[in-house]
Amino acid sequence: MCKQILIAFNQEHNYSYKLSISVGVTQCALNENVSLQQLIEEADKLMYEHKRAKRLVAH
């Protein structure tokens, strides 16, 4: 849904840039001993890996 909204926005507005959104997501089991900071770091790492992969495909 969000992707479709961004595509429509970018098509309707002829700006010199394109809007985009990046979100990092990870998961853990409730009984897993992991801190919020560790979860954030993992989600951030995965988000940047995904962004790098998208850039490589685009070029």
Backbone as CSV, one residue per row, in Angstrom:
resi,resn,N_x,N_y,N_z,CA_x,CA_y,CA_z,C_x,C_y,C_z
1,MET,0.826,-1.195,0.000,0.000,0.000,0.000,0.867,1.255,0.000
2,CYS,1.823,1.327,0.901,2.697,2.487,0.987,3.476,2.669,-0.311
3,LYS,3.939,1.566,-0.880,4.696,1.624,-2.134,3.836,2.218,-3.244
4,GLN,2.570,1.828,-3.293,1.672,2.333,-4.325,1.424,3.833,-4.155
5,ILE,1.323,4.276,-2.919,1.123,5.701,-2.647,2.349,6.494,-3.101
6,LEU,3.549,5.978,-2.798,4.774,6.661,-3.217,4.895,6.711,-4.736
7,ILE,4.567,5.611,-5.405,4.627,5.584,-6.870,3.678,6.636,-7.440
8,ALA,2.457,6.682,-6.922,1.476,7.657,-7.404,1.953,9.083,-7.133
9,PHE,2.485,9.331,-5.952,2.982,10.663,-5.610,4.096,11.075,-6.563
10,ASN,5.049,10.180,-6.776,6.180,10.495,-7.652,5.740,10.727,-9.095
11,GLN,4.697,10.025,-9.530,4.187,10.206,-10.884,3.434,11.532,-11.019
12,GLU,2.735,11.921,-9.962,1.929,13.145,-10.011,2.765,14.413,-9.847
13,HIS,3.919,14.296,-9.233,4.763,15.459,-8.977,6.076,15.316,-9.745
14,ASN,6.377,16.298,-10.516,7.577,16.255,-11.346,8.748,16.930,-10.618
15,TYR,9.078,16.416,-9.458,10.192,16.963,-8.691,11.506,16.405,-9.232
16,SER,12.585,17.047,-8.877,13.906,16.585,-9.332,14.386,15.386,-8.525
17,TYR,13.576,14.895,-7.628,13.907,13.737,-6.792,12.689,12.840,-6.673
18,LYS,12.903,11.624,-6.253,11.818,10.669,-6.011,11.771,10.364,-4.516
19,LEU,10.589,10.379,-3.956,10.437,9.992,-2.557,10.508,8.481,-2.434
20,SER,11.099,8.017,-1.342,11.135,6.591,-1.044,11.175,6.415,0.467
21,ILE,10.889,5.219,0.905,10.890,4.895,2.332,11.637,3.583,2.519
22,SER,12.442,3.530,3.552,13.133,2.294,3.915,12.767,1.945,5.352
23,VAL,12.444,0.686,5.579,12.047,0.224,6.904,12.802,-1.057,7.221
24,GLY,13.355,-1.120,8.410,14.039,-2.335,8.845,13.136,-3.152,9.756
25,VAL,13.117,-4.458,9.544,12.250,-5.341,10.325,13.038,-6.581,10.735
26,THR,12.849,-6.998,11.959,13.420,-8.252,12.426,12.436,-8.872,13.402
27,GLN,12.749,-10.049,13.874,11.849,-10.712,14.821,12.656,-11.519,15.821
28,CYS,12.006,-11.847,16.922,12.630,-12.724,17.908,11.526,-13.466,18.647
29,ALA,11.881,-14.580,19.237,10.940,-15.348,20.048,10.776,-14.652,21.402
30,LEU,9.606,-14.771,21.981,9.353,-14.123,23.272,10.293,-14.628,24.369
31,ASN,10.734,-15.857,24.261,11.615,-16.411,25.291,13.092,-16.185,24.968
32,GLU,13.376,-15.478,23.883,14.751,-15.197,23.486,15.290,-14.027,24.309
33,ASN,16.482,-14.177,24.830,17.082,-13.142,25.652,17.825,-12.152,24.757
34,VAL,17.096,-11.155,24.250,17.664,-10.168,23.341,17.151,-8.780,23.745
35,SER,18.035,-7.806,23.695,17.649,-6.451,24.095,17.000,-5.710,22.928
36,LEU,16.285,-4.658,23.256,15.688,-3.817,22.232,16.779,-3.237,21.335
37,GLN,17.887,-2.844,21.918,18.998,-2.302,21.144,19.518,-3.322,20.127
38,GLN,19.618,-4.578,20.526,20.063,-5.626,19.597,19.069,-5.799,18.448
39,LEU,17.782,-5.738,18.765,16.758,-5.863,17.723,16.840,-4.697,16.738
40,ILE,17.010,-3.490,17.265,17.118,-2.313,16.406,18.350,-2.422,15.508
41,GLU,19.475,-2.831,16.073,20.702,-2.973,15.289,20.541,-4.016,14.186
42,GLU,19.880,-5.126,14.494,19.653,-6.170,13.492,18.730,-5.667,12.382
43,ALA,17.643,-4.992,12.754,16.713,-4.454,11.758,17.407,-3.421,10.878
44,ASP,18.223,-2.572,11.482,18.956,-1.557,10.739,19.929,-2.199,9.754
45,LYS,20.650,-3.208,10.212,21.605,-3.922,9.360,20.892,-4.534,8.154
46,LEU,19.766,-5.198,8.391,19.016,-5.821,7.302,18.471,-4.782,6.327
47,MET,18.033,-3.635,6.840,17.519,-2.578,5.976,18.617,-2.082,5.037
48,TYR,19.808,-1.827,5.581,20.892,-1.328,4.734,21.380,-2.378,3.751
49,GLU,21.351,-3.644,4.119,21.694,-4.706,3.172,20.708,-4.714,2.006
50,HIS,19.437,-4.545,2.322,18.399,-4.517,1.293,18.575,-3.304,0.381
51,LYS,18.878,-2.148,0.964,19.089,-0.946,0.164,20.285,-1.114,-0.778
52,ARG,21.360,-1.707,-0.280,22.545,-1.939,-1.122,22.203,-2.876,-2.278
53,ALA,21.454,-3.918,-1.985,21.069,-4.885,-3.026,20.201,-4.209,-4.087
54,LYS,19.280,-3.347,-3.673,18.428,-2.641,-4.625,19.258,-1.739,-5.520
55,ARG,20.245,-1.058,-4.953,21.111,-0.179,-5.744,21.905,-0.963,-6.772
56,LEU,22.390,-2.135,-6.391,23.160,-2.945,-7.328,22.311,-3.411,-8.503
57,VAL,21.072,-3.757,-8.240,20.157,-4.196,-9.300,19.787,-3.031,-10.221
58,ALA,19.662,-1.837,-9.639,19.242,-0.658,-10.420,20.321,-0.193,-11.387
59,HIS,21.578,-0.505,-11.105,22.669,-0.020,-11.968,23.079,-1.037,-12.965
